[in-house]
Amino acid sequence: MRCYFRSNRFKNISLHTPISIVPLRFIFAVETPLQSYTVTPPIKPWPQRLFPNRLVAMIRRQQNLDLALQIFHYAGKYHPAFTHNYDTYHAIIYRLSRARAFEPVESLLLELQDSGINCSEDLFITVIRSYGLASRPKMALKTFLRIQTFGVRRSVRSLNTLLNALVQNNRFSSVHLLFKYSKSKFGVVPNVFTCNILIKALCKKNDVEGARKVFDEMPSMGIVPNVVTYTTILGGYVSRGDMIGAKRVFGELFDHGWLPDATTYTILMDGYVKQGRFTDAVKVMDEMEENGVEPNDITYGVIILGYCKERKSGEALNLLNDMLEKKYIPNSALCCKVIDVLCGEGRVKEACKMWEKLLKKNCTPDNAITSTLIHWLCKEGNIWEARKLFNEFERGTISSLLTYNTLIAGMCEMGELCEAARLWDDMLEKGCVPNEFTYNMLIKGFLKVGKAKEVIKVVEEMLDKGCLLNESTYLILVEGLLKLGKREELLNILSMIISSGAVDFKAWNLFVPHFVSNVNEQANILEKILIETFR
């Protein structure tokens, strides 16, 4: 097929003829003007009509924080006729500061400052509080100091937020300084909450006398102390162990026409419990109930722990049941303590019933509670009850290494090595990595039934997984294998350990005296191990 050109303009062009390169922007200049380019919205569908209230809702609803920020920027830059206002800035800054994404927060604050938009103090209170929670008190102070550059007048609300942030970060001296100059430097008149924060800072600094001085000066500032003021001072005395001072403040509270709340009573009770004056603590709780003040979850916790210290398991259990009936959720440590006391008195069945009650009350026992109960069941020899409890627990929760270790230890102790092996396999399948304790329990279990070969396999597995043998491992191996008369097997294991390079020298030094009786024998055995290892 022939092809003819109607023009001769290409006749002199060859493969070696240079061709001038034209930039793409000139090629597409006519067909695609700049105005026709569009930026894809970060989410679809993007609303055709957008108002600030709708954008605020979009930012709040968006779970992905990066996407929320993209939505904010896209709306301001690319949505036709849309302009940000204070509410849209507040919405995105609130999300970012709560997530501790402070770099974009600072950029947005600069944008907001340049925009001339009228702001509210609420935005700065949010940022100050977030900096405090993120342990960045200097930035909290910096934010407070720059409030006026946005045309916003500082009030006692932002001052109190800053003082709280400083207390959270143990900057107690700074709290006192800011309080002192709050009116002269910042034009802010302190209120009762400001005084309470200062008193709290002084009490945490163990300057109860200074706190008391502020307390006594409050009326001259036109401020009336409230229940929180009295409770904070009382707490200062309790922390110091001065229950006479605490009781005096407690009396003053009544004298000035206030009634203590649950927190006041609880702090006083806690002071008595810590001093071992449990009878006085119970009297305070009785007085509390007589005055019609309902105990809260912390009150219950303090008294229950007191009963546990007194080894009064029945009273502790009754109060825990009362707590559950009132729909309070006891914490894990408290439940473990009650289980320990009950089981220590041989009341394991009641501890099991308590565990079941926690389930029925939708207060699912965690791994710590379950492990504690499994430990006691195994200690009593009820390993199959422990296994049953473990199975029931696994229906709703993923067992931790602690829970597996506790049950494996119980099975090995009772010689149920097949069941221990099943638990081991189950643990590995679920991605739970064994630690030194797990290996030690298996070694101990196999030694108990005289299976030295299985012990060697466990040590091999341990070394393969890069798990160092600790002091307990060495002692279990030496005592167990020598008792079985398996000296040669022990030497083989030691050779394996040395060749792997996984020697814990502190543990090794502890082990040697158990293995050999004199220096010459130590040298001979070590030489033999080294020869075997590096042959």
PyMOL commands that set and color helices and strands:
alter all, ss='L'
color gray80, all
select helices_A, chain A and resi 24-27+34-36+52-61+65-78+86-98+102-115+121-133+137-145+147-150+156-168+172-180+182-186+192-204+208-217+219-221+227-240+243-255+262-274+278-290+297-309+313-325+332-344+348-360+367-379+383-394+401-413+417-429+436-448+452-464+471-483+487-500+505-515+519-534
alter helices_A, ss='H'
color red, helices_A
deselect
rebuild
show_as cartoon
